[in-house]
Each structure stands twice: as C-alpha cells, then as structure tokens.
Amino acid sequence: MERKMANRKLIRLSQLKSKLAAENLEEIDWVTFGVIVKKVTPQSANNGRTFSIWRLNDLRDINQYVSLFLFGDVHKEHWKTDQGMV
C-alpha cells in the first residue's frame, strides 16, 4: 500500500466537498476510499442503456456521501458488487 500511495494525497470522502471548493484537484494525484453503503436497483437511461448508482461513504460521517454513477463497461463489470464492499 505504501508503494501505491507514494506521491499521492489521500482525501477522505467526507472531506471531498470542502477540498473541491478549496483546491484544484485536477492538478493533484489524489485517491479516496469508500464503502458502498447503498445501491440503487439498476435503471435504464433515456437511450435504453442500463446504469447503476452507488452511494459511497468513508464511515467517518454517515451523513456525508458521494453518489457514483456506473455506465457502460464499468456497469457491466461491477453492478453485482455487494453493498458493504470497499
């Protein structure tokens, strides 16, 4: 893990909103970790393609979460991932 995190900045999901307002994250090599705390049943978009929505949280502040939309190959590969996975 130390090798993978070398020269990267860890930003907790619960800090993401404030970091986006204060810093230009496009210029930083950063990572975050999240737990899938809620999964919405896969839905169909207007174009007929199926997608998933996951709610991610860092378990530090359960009221702070990020919604992640999965489309295309990412949806096909990961839509069965269990709630509770990191």
C-alpha positions in Angstrom: 0.0 0.0 0.0 2.9 2.4 0.8 4.2 1.9 -2.8 0.8 2.5 -4.3 0.3 5.7 -2.2 3.7 7.1 -2.8 3.4 10.7 -4.1 -0.4 10.6 -3.8 -2.7 12.6 -1.4 -5.4 10.8 0.5 -8.7 12.7 0.6 -11.4 11.2 2.7 -14.8 11.1 1.0 -16.3 13.2 3.9 -13.7 15.9 3.1 -14.2 15.8 -0.7 -16.7 18.7 -0.9 -14.6 21.1 1.0 -11.4 20.0 -0.8 -13.1 20.6 -4.2 -14.0 24.1 -3.1 -10.6 24.9 -1.7 -8.1 23.2 -4.1 -7.7 22.4 -7.8 -7.8 18.6 -7.5 -7.1 18.2 -11.3 -3.5 19.2 -10.6 -3.1 16.8 -7.7 -2.6 13.0 -7.8 -5.1 12.0 -5.2 -7.0 8.9 -4.1 -10.0 8.2 -1.9 -11.6 5.1 -0.4 -15.3 4.4 0.1 -17.6 1.8 1.3 -20.8 1.0 -0.8 -23.4 1.9 1.8 -26.4 1.8 -0.6 -27.1 0.5 -4.1 -30.0 1.6 -6.3 -31.5 -1.1 -8.5 -30.0 -0.7 -12.0 -32.0 1.7 -14.1 -32.4 2.4 -17.8 -31.4 5.8 -19.3 -33.4 7.5 -22.0 -31.1 5.9 -24.6 -32.0 2.5 -23.3 -28.6 1.8 -21.7 -28.6 0.4 -18.2 -26.7 2.1 -15.4 -26.2 1.7 -11.6 -25.9 4.2 -8.8 -23.9 3.6 -5.7 -23.8 5.7 -2.5 -20.3 5.7 -1.1 -19.2 6.7 2.4 -15.9 6.7 4.4 -17.7 5.7 7.6 -16.4 8.8 9.4 -19.6 10.8 8.9 -22.5 8.7 7.7 -24.4 11.8 6.5 -21.7 12.7 4.0 -21.7 10.5 0.9 -20.8 10.6 -2.8 -23.1 9.2 -5.4 -21.3 7.2 -8.1 -22.9 6.5 -11.4 -21.7 3.5 -13.3 -22.3 3.3 -17.1 -21.2 1.1 -20.0 -18.5 -1.5 -19.4 -18.0 -0.3 -15.8 -21.6 -1.0 -15.0 -21.5 -4.4 -16.8 -18.4 -5.4 -14.9 -19.3 -4.1 -11.4 -23.1 -3.9 -11.0 -23.2 -7.1 -8.9 -20.7 -5.8 -6.4 -22.1 -6.3 -2.9 -23.2 -3.5 -0.6 -20.5 -3.1 2.1 -17.6 -3.6 -0.2 -14.7 -1.1 -0.2 
